[in-house]
Amino acid sequence: MKKTCIKAALKATGQVLALLAAVVMLSCENKNKRSPAEQTQLLIEESLPQTQLAATTAEWTRVTEGKIVVVFGYGFNSDSFYETAVNRINSVFGTESGIPQDKYGLVVPLRFPDDFRNRIMNLATLIDSIDVKALILLGAPENTHYAIARIQDEWINRIPYNIISLFPQDDVLGEEASCNIVIDYKRSSLDELFSEEIDQTPQTDIIPVLIKAVRYCAELPGTISADSELEPHAAAIAGKVERYTDVETGLQSVNHFVMTAGAE
């Protein structure tokens, strides 16, 4: 009788083990059937330390549609600054050339003149195939406003995304007319009169401003209306700001602001 009970118990134990084995095999099979997106995310999770993973995914996963295109222009296109800025952007939001790759990165970095074949007018062609959520110009080179005018023509003057220009080298009036918001350094009246002689070497605190600009554009629903109160939008990007005043006419700009303090 004892032997019969033992045999029954062993048989039951064997059935349980067989069932567990089947569950494990099914789990492994399902793991292999993950979609490409799930497999990519799994590789990221397995390859990155948890702290780095959190920093990499916390921001950009909030946005599911559209890219933030960042153009690095004059004063911000040196190898050292560009690499530092793109690495920082990639660690927070992901880029198309970073981790994760392709459609999973939020930011598309473009460096002038390298990516433009030396012509800023190629901007429209470069972003034509991109689902653009916002365009951020950092150190917009001369004639950038003409390139934006070409984009406006393609959209029949209704560009469906915001254009933010930070520290442009382009014509002031042209930038104001073609961008939703323009943000610049605050300069003295003398500097304004001799702006071509001003050193445009970027300061280290510009990268935080760029990061805030990307985040703000990513989370901002719709486009900024030209008749809206624009100062809060500019302040969300650059901290304390005031409206730009033309030194010759004394007129204040509607959408052009200057930073009155360093980046926060």
Secondary structure as GFF3:
##gff-version 3
##sequence-region A 1 264
A	DSSP	alpha_helix	2	32	.	.	.	ID=ss1
A	DSSP	alpha_helix	36	47	.	.	.	ID=ss2
A	DSSP	alpha_helix	50	57	.	.	.	ID=ss3
A	DSSP	three_ten_helix	60	62	.	.	.	ID=ss4
A	DSSP	beta_strand	67	72	.	.	.	ID=ss5
A	DSSP	alpha_helix	79	92	.	.	.	ID=ss6
A	DSSP	three_ten_helix	102	104	.	.	.	ID=ss7
A	DSSP	beta_strand	107	111	.	.	.	ID=ss8
A	DSSP	three_ten_helix	114	116	.	.	.	ID=ss9
A	DSSP	three_ten_helix	120	122	.	.	.	ID=ss10
A	DSSP	alpha_helix	123	127	.	.	.	ID=ss11
A	DSSP	beta_strand	132	138	.	.	.	ID=ss12
A	DSSP	alpha_helix	144	154	.	.	.	ID=ss13
A	DSSP	beta_strand	162	166	.	.	.	ID=ss14
A	DSSP	alpha_helix	172	178	.	.	.	ID=ss15
A	DSSP	beta_strand	181	185	.	.	.	ID=ss16
A	DSSP	alpha_helix	189	193	.	.	.	ID=ss17
A	DSSP	three_ten_helix	195	197	.	.	.	ID=ss18
A	DSSP	alpha_helix	206	219	.	.	.	ID=ss19
A	DSSP	alpha_helix	231	238	.	.	.	ID=ss20
A	DSSP	beta_strand	241	245	.	.	.	ID=ss21
A	DSSP	beta_strand	252	259	.	.	.	ID=ss22
###
